[in-house]
Structures are given as C-alpha cells and as structure tokens.
Amino acid sequence: MHPALQIDEIFRQILSYAAYSKKDLVSLAQVCRSWKDASLDFAWENLPSLFPILNLVLNSHNQSSEASATYDTQTFLDYTRRVRQLTHRHTSGSDLDQAHNLLRLPNHNTPLLPRLISLSLSFRNWIPLYQSLAFSPNIQCLEFDLGFNSQAQTQANEAHRFLANVLVHAHDLQELRIRGKVSACFHELISLMQNVRKLSLRTGTSLTARAVLELARLPSLVELDMHVGHLTADDVIMEDKESTFPSLSSLRLRAKSTSISAILTALPQNKLIRLWLEAQDDTHTSVDWNDILGLVSTKVSTILEFVKLEHHVEIIQDDAIIDIPTNDPSSQPSPIATVSASSVPGGNLITSPPLSLQSFNKLRALKVLELEMTIPPTFEEADLRDLCSGCPNLEILNLGGSSCFELKAATKITEPMLQCFLPLKKLTSLVLPGVYAAGQTNTFSEGAQCNLRSLTLTQVTYGDGTSLARHLKTLFPSLETIDGSPKYDDIWNAARVELTRL
C-alpha cells in the first residue's frame, strides 16, 4: 500500500469523491486500522432510518446469554457519534419498543445522536425514542411530518414538546420544515426561532393568525414557505410594518388573493428576490393579479429576480384542446382568432384571468417568470414587446405551465410575436400557451443575439416536424428542443430529431 493512502486526510478526500456503497465502506473499514475510522464515518454519516442504530442494541442483547444483559455501551456510542444525517419515516413496531426499553441513556436530556446536524422524522406514528433526538445540540436542519389524519392532534402535542426541546438545545437551528397539523400553542414557540433562516409551514388550517403575526417579527428569517388559505385579509393585517419580515428575501405564499395583498403590504422595501404566489380563490377571474403585481412593483421593482404565479380551479366542462389540422407543411396558416374567451361545449365561455403582461414590465431585474394557471392569460404582440423591453434580463419565461398540454383557451402565436423575444440575449427557455401559426419567411432582426435553447408551444399549424425545426432554427439558431401537447408528439419528436441533426 502506498504510504499516502495511510494519511487520514488524503483517504477521506478519496472517499468524498467515490460513490461507495455502505457495504463497500464496511469492507474498507476491515482492510487496515488506518482506514477504519474514516470508512465507518462515511458509512454512518447518513442513515435512512433508526434501525441501524437500534440493531446495535438488539444484536448486542440477543448475543448475550444473560436475560438481564444490556448492550455494549462503548460500541453503541462509537457508532452513534458518527451520525450526521438521519431520516426516519417508518411506523412503530415491537423491535423499536424493545430497543427503547433496553436503551439506557445517562439521563433524559442525553442526546441519542450527539453530532446530528440534519433530522427528518414522521410523527404519524409516535415513537418515544424521538424525544432523545431532540437534545442533539448541533441540529441545523429539522423536518417533520405530522400528517392530517384523525391522530394528528395527538401527534401535534408530542411534536410541540419535541420542537420546544430542539429550539432550547439546538442554538444553531437554521432550517425548519413542518407538514401537518400543529398544536394550537405553536405560536408560543416562535419566539425561540430567532436564528431560523428558512421556514416552511404546510400546516393546513391549523396555523393561527397569531402565529403568522409572530413569524413576521423573526429577525433572521430569509426564506418563508407558508400555507394560510384559511385566513382572511383581516387576520393577517400587520400594524407595525416597519419591523415586519426585516430579512426576508424569498417568499412562497399560498393564500386567498386578499390575504396575499395584505401580507405583501407588510414587506420591507427592496429586500425580496424570489416570490412564489399561489391564489386559493374559487374562480380564476376573482384574482386581480394586476393589482397584486402593482403592489409588488412598489416594493421590490429593482431587485426581484424570480416570480411564479399559480392558480388552479376546476373547469366542469370537458373542454378539448383547440385543433387546427393541416397536412401540408408549406400551406398558409389556418385562420385562428386570438381569444379573450373561448367557447366550450354547452355554449359557456371561459374568460381569461385579469392579468396583463404589462404588469411585469417594471420588474427590471426579473430573470425567471412562470405562470402556472388552469386558464392562462391571453396576450398580443404589443404585450410581449412591453414585457421584453421592461424585463431585458429574462432567462426563463413560462406563460403557460401545464396549460400548454391541456389547453382551455388558446392564443394565436404569430411570427412577429416570436420575434419579440429576439432582443433577450439571456433567454434560454420559453413556454407559450397557444397555437403557433408559422409564416413563410422570417424577418430576422439584425443584431439579435437570443440564445433560446428550449421552446414549448401547445400546437402548430405545421404537419411536418422536420420543416418546423428548420423554420424555427432560422429564428433561434441555438434552439435544441421543442415540446408541446402530447396530442402532437409525432411532430415534436420529428422536430427534435431534426434539431439534433442541424
């Protein structure tokens, strides 16, 4: 063996680059004494469950001839000190209960895993051993799932005690993610979260208005993901707006549109960089996105880089994708009316949501814009020109989301519309919900440097993917892939093959 391989730092560096399985690492630990500690550290660093730890107790006990024998404490501690990350989502069982009964920690505050940094647990089936994990002083990331079933309230009370212990002992806790029902006293713990930087609360209707108001005062909170669709605008009005969300730079909010506006009003000036809003209003026309975006532009127009807007509603009518068949790739585009409302079976109308693309043109720093809506907004050439001139740094533009694949209302996308994107030098991905009526020639803009690589449309009037690819390649020389409604997979597949060849 080369002497360099016996140097611990060098051997650990090799292990950090190699994708060894846990079985391989155990084998390496048995090669020589100088490899043992490093190999076992890597093997035990990240555990998928508590069972490897508890098996240390059970196996040691089962190998003993004395019924009252305990486990080998030194061996147990030698392995548990190596654990840095733990995920446990299994249900309780006899093995877990037996191991817990055999385990004898010096006192109830002794951490089971003293060097634990990241912990992910499921509280759907409460395990008494969990409380021993709460005293690990080095936890930086904590995630637990309480569930929403009938037992969730009992689990919420246990989780409340668990979280209180974590917040008291883990002073460097920076990331907290909770899913499921929290206790009614959850707001009492928020004052202990002074150092928490990332917080995700997907807690259904259990999160109280008082808790939301307490969260707004956390001094270190940088990222917040919060579901508060059950709260009204009056519930979340914050009077002392000067001290709310002082460090917040990323917000993901699921709420009614009026509550969204109330919370956005409390944001500090020029702090937010990422904004993800999901409206929970009953109808797609009841959300005034223009009003919300106007509020956003007064707060963070100069630094906001990421915006995603979501709104999902149920459409009762079985509305089909607009189909414009053509078999001749050289034929003139079929006539399509640009719609603000499209007819659906039964004579009803599906109107577009109140969202104008011009509402984004004050967000000069915007790099990513995504709209994920059941009914996408309609737009015309002038709207696209305003958007592109107002947001010159766009890298990803998605105006349709999944509606491109299950379209309920369609816009006619013309050649001049696509040419609006040519000045966007940084644009690499473009998604447009509509029917592309390709023209015969391109009036290619001189000096345009668009580097578009991915284009998604709903449908095209081309019946030949090869011709479509050649046509689009003249407009976007860097184009690598094209996609759209699964109904036209033959066209997309042929176009992708041709783009690869070109």
Long-range contacts (C-beta under 8 A, 24 or more apart in sequence): 1-32, 6-32, 6-34, 8-34, 8-37, 8-38, 11-35, 11-38, 12-38, 12-41, 12-42, 15-39, 15-42, 16-42, 40-79, 40-82, 41-82, 43-82, 44-79, 44-82, 44-83, 45-82, 45-83, 45-84, 45-85, 46-84, 46-85, 46-86, 47-83, 47-85, 47-86, 47-87, 48-87, 49-87, 49-88, 49-89, 49-90, 50-86, 50-88, 50-90, 50-96, 50-127, 50-129, 51-90, 51-95, 53-79, 53-80, 53-83, 53-112, 53-113, 54-95, 54-96, 54-99, 54-129, 56-80, 57-99, 57-102, 57-103, 58-95, 58-98, 58-99, 58-102, 61-102, 70-102, 70-104, 71-102, 71-103, 73-104, 80-112, 80-113, 80-114, 81-113, 81-114, 81-115, 82-115, 83-113, 83-115, 83-116, 84-115, 84-116, 84-117, 84-118, 85-116, 85-117, 85-118, 85-119, 86-113, 86-116, 86-118, 86-119, 86-120, 86-133, 87-120, 87-121, 88-120, 88-121, 88-122, 88-127, 89-120, 89-121, 89-122, 89-145, 90-122, 91-124, 91-125, 92-125, 92-126, 92-127, 96-127, 96-129, 99-129, 100-127, 100-128, 100-129, 103-129, 103-132, 105-132, 109-135, 109-169, 110-135, 111-135, 111-136, 111-137, 111-169, 112-136, 114-138, 117-141, 118-142, 119-143, 120-144, 121-145, 122-147, 123-147, 123-155, 123-156, 123-158, 123-159, 123-162, 123-180, 124-149, 124-151, 124-152, 124-155, 124-180, 126-154, 126-155, 126-158, 130-158, 130-162, 131-161, 131-162, 131-165, 134-162, 134-163, 134-165, 134-166, 134-169, 135-165, 135-169, 136-169, 136-170, 137-169, 137-170, 137-171, 138-170, 138-172, 139-166, 139-170, 139-172, 139-173, 140-170, 140-172, 140-173, 140-174, 140-175, 141-173, 141-174, 141-175, 142-166, 142-170, 142-173, 142-175, 142-176, 142-177, 143-176, 143-177, 143-178, 144-177, 144-178, 144-179, 145-179, 145-180, 146-178, 146-179, 146-180, 146-181, 146-182, 147-179, 147-180, 147-181, 148-180, 148-181, 148-204, 152-180, 152-181, 153-181, 153-183, 155-180, 155-181, 156-180, 156-181, 156-182, 156-183, 156-206, 157-183, 159-183, 160-185, 160-186, 160-189, 163-189, 164-189, 164-192, 167-192, 167-193, 168-192, 171-195, 174-198, 175-199, 176-200, 178-202, 178-203, 179-203, 180-204, 181-206, 182-206, 182-207, 184-208, 186-211, 187-211, 187-214, 190-214, 190-215, 190-218, 193-218, 193-221, 194-218, 194-219, 194-220, 195-220, 196-220, 196-221, 197-221, 197-222, 197-223, 198-222, 198-223, 199-223, 199-224, 199-225, 199-226, 200-224, 200-225, 200-226, 201-225, 201-226, 201-227, 202-227, 203-227, 204-230, 205-230, 207-231, 209-235, 209-236, 212-236, 213-238, 216-244, 216-245, 216-266, 217-243, 217-244, 219-246, 219-247, 220-247, 221-245, 221-247, 221-248, 222-247, 222-248, 222-249, 222-250, 223-248, 223-249, 223-250, 223-251, 224-248, 224-250, 224-251, 224-252, 224-253, 225-252, 225-253, 226-252, 226-253, 226-254, 226-255, 227-254, 227-255, 228-253, 228-254, 228-255, 228-259, 229-254, 229-255, 229-256, 229-259, 229-280, 231-255, 231-256, 231-259, 232-256, 232-258, 232-259, 233-258, 233-259, 233-261, 233-262, 235-259, 236-262, 236-263, 237-262, 238-262, 238-263, 238-265, 238-266, 241-265, 241-266, 244-268, 245-271, 246-271, 247-271, 248-272, 249-273, 249-274, 250-274, 250-275, 251-275, 251-276, 252-276, 252-277, 252-278, 253-277, 253-278, 254-278, 254-280, 255-279, 255-280, 256-280, 256-281, 257-281, 257-286, 257-287, 257-288, 257-292, 260-292, 261-291, 261-292, 261-295, 264-292, 264-295, 264-296, 264-299, 265-295, 267-299, 267-300, 268-299, 269-299, 269-300, 270-299, 270-300, 270-302, 270-303, 271-300, 271-303, 272-299, 272-300, 272-303, 272-304, 273-300, 273-303, 273-304, 273-305, 273-306, 274-304, 274-305, 274-306, 275-300, 275-304, 275-306, 275-307, 275-308, 276-306, 276-307, 276-308, 276-310, 277-308, 277-309, 277-310, 278-309, 278-310, 278-311, 278-312, 279-309, 279-310, 279-311, 281-311, 282-313, 283-313, 284-311, 284-313, 284-353, 284-373, 284-374, 284-375, 285-351, 285-353, 285-354, 287-311, 287-353, 287-354, 288-354, 289-353, 289-354, 289-355, 289-359, 289-377, 290-354, 290-355, 290-356, 290-359, 293-355, 293-359, 293-360, 294-359, 296-363, 297-359, 297-362, 297-363, 301-362, 301-363, 301-364, 302-364, 302-365, 303-365, 304-363, 304-365, 304-366, 305-365, 305-366, 305-367, 305-368, 306-366, 306-367, 306-368, 307-360, 307-363, 307-366, 307-368, 307-369, 307-370, 308-368, 308-369, 308-370, 308-371, 308-372, 309-355, 309-370, 309-371, 309-372, 309-373, 310-372, 310-373, 310-401, 311-353, 311-372, 311-373, 311-374, 312-372, 312-373, 312-374, 313-374, 313-375, 314-374, 315-344, 315-350, 315-374, 315-375, 315-408, 317-344, 317-345, 317-346, 317-348, 317-350, 318-345, 319-344, 319-345, 319-350, 319-408, 321-406, 321-407, 321-410, 321-458, 321-459, 321-485, 321-487, 322-407, 322-410, 322-435, 322-458, 322-459, 323-459, 323-487, 324-435, 324-459, 324-461, 325-463, 326-461, 326-462, 326-463, 327-463, 328-463, 329-462, 329-463, 329-464, 329-467, 329-468, 330-467, 331-461, 332-440, 333-437, 333-438, 333-439, 333-461, 334-437, 334-461, 336-410, 336-412, 336-435, 336-437, 337-412, 338-378, 338-380, 338-411, 338-412, 339-378, 339-409, 339-410, 339-411, 340-378, 341-409, 342-408, 342-409, 342-410, 344-408, 350-375, 350-408, 350-409, 351-375, 352-376, 352-377, 352-378, 352-409, 353-377, 356-383, 357-383, 357-384, 357-386, 357-387, 357-399, 358-383, 358-386, 358-387, 358-390, 360-387, 360-390, 360-391, 361-386, 361-387, 361-389, 361-390, 361-391, 362-390, 363-390, 363-391, 364-390, 364-391, 364-392, 364-393, 365-393, 366-391, 366-393, 366-394, 367-393, 367-394, 367-395, 367-396, 367-426, 368-394, 368-395, 368-396, 369-394, 369-396, 369-397, 369-398, 369-399, 370-396, 370-398, 370-401, 371-398, 371-399, 371-400, 371-401, 372-398, 372-401, 372-402, 372-403, 373-401, 373-403, 374-403, 374-408, 375-403, 375-408, 375-409, 376-400, 376-401, 376-403, 376-409, 376-433, 378-409, 378-411, 379-411, 380-411, 380-417, 381-414, 381-416, 381-417, 381-420, 384-417, 384-420, 384-421, 385-420, 387-420, 388-420, 388-421, 388-423, 388-424, 389-423, 392-423, 392-424, 393-426, 394-424, 394-426, 394-427, 395-426, 395-427, 395-428, 395-429, 396-427, 396-428, 396-429, 397-421, 397-427, 397-429, 397-430, 397-431, 398-429, 398-430, 398-431, 398-456, 399-431, 399-432, 399-433, 400-431, 400-432, 400-433, 400-434, 400-456, 400-458, 401-431, 401-433, 403-433, 404-431, 404-432, 404-433, 404-456, 404-457, 404-458, 404-484, 404-485, 405-458, 405-484, 405-485, 405-486, 406-485, 407-433, 407-458, 407-459, 407-485, 410-434, 410-435, 410-458, 410-459, 411-435, 412-437, 413-437, 413-457, 414-439, 415-439, 415-442, 415-443, 416-443, 418-475, 419-443, 419-444, 419-445, 419-475, 421-450, 421-452, 422-448, 422-450, 422-475, 423-448, 423-450, 424-450, 425-449, 425-450, 425-451, 426-451, 427-451, 427-452, 428-452, 428-453, 428-454, 429-453, 429-454, 430-454, 430-455, 430-456, 431-455, 431-456, 432-456, 432-457, 432-458, 433-458, 434-458, 434-459, 435-459, 435-460, 435-461, 436-460, 436-461, 437-461, 438-462, 438-468, 438-471, 442-471, 442-474, 442-475, 444-474, 444-475, 450-476, 450-478, 451-478, 452-476, 452-478, 452-479, 453-478, 453-479, 453-480, 453-481, 454-479, 454-480, 454-481, 454-482, 454-483, 455-479, 455-481, 455-482, 455-483, 456-482, 456-483, 456-484, 457-482, 457-483, 457-484, 458-484, 458-485, 459-484, 459-485, 459-487, 459-488, 460-484, 460-488, 460-491, 462-491, 463-491, 464-491, 464-494, 465-490, 465-491, 465-492, 465-493, 465-494, 465-495, 465-496, 465-497, 465-498, 466-494, 466-495, 466-497, 466-498, 468-494, 468-495, 469-494, 469-495, 469-496, 469-497, 469-498, 469-499, 469-502, 470-498, 470-502, 473-499, 473-502
